[in-house]
Amino acid sequence: AGGRVINISSNLVDSPIVPYHDYTAAKGALVGFTRSLAQEAGAWGVTVTAIAAGLTIGTESSRATTEDVRERIIASTPLGRLATADDIAGAVAMLASDDASFITGQTLHVDGGLVMR
């Protein structure tokens, strides 16, 4: 047995800097589901994690974000840029790897340090 479930959430759950209420509520529920499923699936050796992605270049949400909001996010991000698809994919690959075999029920923020927990 064993396996990985990796959900994609959003850093808006912890830092709701734009008023996407329905989206943020759904992503918050996904974080709760991640924890709940991790508790149950661990018995079969399945890890369940989530990635709280920051605003990612080239996505529908980044296209819908106004330039002033995008610039404010970049200015507030310690690494000084938006996420790329490769940033998110790298985190997924890490969580899917054997290196993450003892990580479950956690949410990894991949947002350049915008949210620090």
RAHUWO-V900115 format. One record per backbone hydrogen bond with DSSP energy under -0.5 kcal/mol. NH is the residue of the N-H (numbers start at 0). CO is the residue of the C=O. Records with the same first field share a line. If there is no record, write none. Layout:
NH=CO + CO
This chain:
1=43
2=44
4=46
6=48
8=6 + 50
10=52
12=9
13=10
14=10
16=14
19=17
20=18
23=19
24=20
25=21
26=22
27=23
28=24
29=25
30=26
31=27
32=28
33=29
34=30
35=31
36=32
37=33
38=34
39=35
40=36
41=37
42=39
43=40
44=41
45=40
46=2 + 44
48=4
49=105
50=6
51=49 + 107
52=8 + 50
53=109
56=82
58=55
62=58
63=59
64=60
69=65
70=66
71=67
72=68
73=69
74=70
75=71
76=72 + 73
77=75
78=111
79=76
82=54
87=83
88=84
89=85
90=86
91=87
92=88
93=89
94=90
95=91
96=92 + 93
99=96
100=97
102=99
103=101
104=47
107=49 + 105
108=106
109=51 + 107
110=108
113=110
115=113
